[in-house]
Amino acid sequence: MVQLCAADMSVLDGPQLTADLEEAGMQGPRPLMRIADLPVPVDTLPMWSQHLYPSGIRQCLGTALFAADGRYLGAINTNSADPRPATEAACMLMARALPWIAHAIDPLRTVVAVARLVGDAGAGVVLTRGGAIVALPDHALLVPGSRVLAAAGARLADGHTLTTFLCPDPGSDSDADPCVGLLRVSAITCPPAPPGHLCAVVLLSPPPHLCGLTRRDLQILGLMVAGWPMTRVGAALGATAHAVTGHIDHILTLLGAPSRQVAAIRALRRGLYIPAEPAAPPRGDSG
Amino acid sequence: MSSRVARGDRVVAEVAQIAAMPAGITARAEAVLAPLHRLIRFDAARIALLDSQRRRQPALSSHGYDEKIQQYLQGPETIRELELLGLERDRTPLRMKDLTICPSALTVWREQLHPAGFREGIAVPLVTADGRYLGLFGANTVSATPLSDAARDLLQRLAPLIAHAVDPMRSITTLAALVGDAVAGVVLTHTGDTVAVPGLPGHRLLTPGAPVPTEAATCYADGDTRAAFLTPSRQTHAAPGYLKATMLACPDQSPHDLTAIVLLSPPGDLHRLSHREMTVLGMLITGFAPAQVIARLGITAATMRTALEHARIKLGAPSCEAAVMRAADRGLYLPPTIATPR
């Protein structure tokens, strides 16, 4: 058994290996490769000549791993001090196992399982640590820098693993029926798993039962959830204190809440609110 | 013979692939019937999950049975007869020809399946790799020729894979994994009982009827899809500590017997809130009026205001309303059903 030293091990995680794999033509759908199968002389690969060979390794068997939908996942590689190459039969057996190995290590599996928790989702994105986005079926609301993603990101950054709220659907401008033109946003933190760059999924789905709350009620709840004092709620909505009180009485009745505080908590836990926009509070439509 | 073995391997591979699909359990149950049909050429088949507490066995996927038979098959009479046959106990597939009793002694056969023209059938108990009985795959043929022993043995091998494909607990464990540092957890059922979460230990604070699951069930019944609150860990020999309880509503899926999961995890940053401050916050969050808080805790109005003001400063909130909101959002409070006076 050959023991790789720590330095050699860390090199295997680094960019050199990726470069060598590309050089060796191993980042496309290829059959399994032994030393003799490589399209380039093995000594020209720095990984081999500087690290693997000096530590006593004489043979390898490896290939790229692809998910069933064609996504490149990574590589599998076995090394041995025994210079005899793997037999054709062993290669064939390993080749048959490759889809299962790929499935076993596919990091998107966790993400997809998490996304499935929102059974009726129509669109979604995966947020990555770098801020980039891996699209599931995508949506205009979920482009980088959008307010929906900013609101979802703020809630998740606050330490929440699961958050839901409502947002107006720009594709629809009907105010008549509050159910029309609203979407539910669900943001879920992915459990940590290698390679560790996928941090959350944000999904859009049809709104839940709104308990009879109007669009304006949901906006007021958004401000209450954010802890705005009632005086500022009125100002933000361009409505009189009297009008706001009327809305709040309506909200308390619909949510069966004994106090404003309980109403706001229920709204938060059920995702029945449109988040306040910190920069530009929603303008009133005459109250 | 070798072609039969190869066909068996192909069916196993196909069912394994379906079991790995990200779709929901209903879609997977539907998909799994196709390779099974190639294997046994049934005229009618169903995959049903048992809701043991409500004595129902609704079908995830059903083909070839008329409405009347479907109703009967998911009802308590069928469940009772399956129990008499020992299907849940023996966990081996049973053909009509394997029955040790006369088929006409079974009401489901005499009054439902036989009159509908079926002459043979097999029932395959679905048990997961970790030993949970989920329900069954049942198939019937108009032909009286029983399924071969080889096919029955293959179905026995396939049963754990089919069980995995239709296991409702898979989405529950995904949900539970969202609370990454959970130390214990249970699933609440419609009848107020609890079921273990695979891969997570239970906890004495989570026994059925204990304050924590009761409070979580109340939050669920109020319509909340998630809630978090604190509970004293009540370790007499150690310093008084707290655990965070998180309630997450289960995805709505057949057999609809599981309502929500309750997880216990370390409390995280408590912002140095005192027991009294967390108690006052908990009463306000669960809807007590300030006057009720004063009466219940036997404190003065000034003491309550001070507690609330201290909590506001510790939570860094701009107002008392915002502080209560923040405590509710982060689960930094002791519900009145759980708080012990200190």
Boltz contact constraints between the chains, C-beta under 6 A:
constraints:
  - contact:
      token1: [A, 103]
      token2: [B, 20]
      max_distance: 6.0
  - contact:
      token1: [A, 112]
      token2: [B, 22]
      max_distance: 6.0
  - contact:
      token1: [A, 113]
      token2: [B, 174]
      max_distance: 6.0
  - contact:
      token1: [A, 116]
      token2: [B, 22]
      max_distance: 6.0
  - contact:
      token1: [A, 117]
      token2: [B, 251]
      max_distance: 6.0
  - contact:
      token1: [A, 119]
      token2: [B, 251]
      max_distance: 6.0
  - contact:
      token1: [A, 161]
      token2: [B, 178]
      max_distance: 6.0
  - contact:
      token1: [A, 162]
      token2: [B, 178]
      max_distance: 6.0
  - contact:
      token1: [A, 162]
      token2: [B, 226]
      max_distance: 6.0
  - contact:
      token1: [A, 191]
      token2: [B, 177]
      max_distance: 6.0
  - contact:
      token1: [A, 191]
      token2: [B, 180]
      max_distance: 6.0
  - contact:
      token1: [A, 227]
      token2: [B, 321]
      max_distance: 6.0
  - contact:
      token1: [A, 227]
      token2: [B, 322]
      max_distance: 6.0
  - contact:
      token1: [A, 227]
      token2: [B, 325]
      max_distance: 6.0
  - contact:
      token1: [A, 258]
      token2: [B, 287]
      max_distance: 6.0
  - contact:
      token1: [A, 261]
      token2: [B, 324]
      max_distance: 6.0
  - contact:
      token1: [A, 262]
      token2: [B, 287]
      max_distance: 6.0
  - contact:
      token1: [A, 264]
      token2: [B, 325]
      max_distance: 6.0
  - contact:
      token1: [A, 265]
      token2: [B, 328]
      max_distance: 6.0
  - contact:
      token1: [A, 269]
      token2: [B, 224]
      max_distance: 6.0
  - contact:
      token1: [A, 269]
      token2: [B, 227]
      max_distance: 6.0
  - contact:
      token1: [A, 270]
      token2: [B, 223]
      max_distance: 6.0
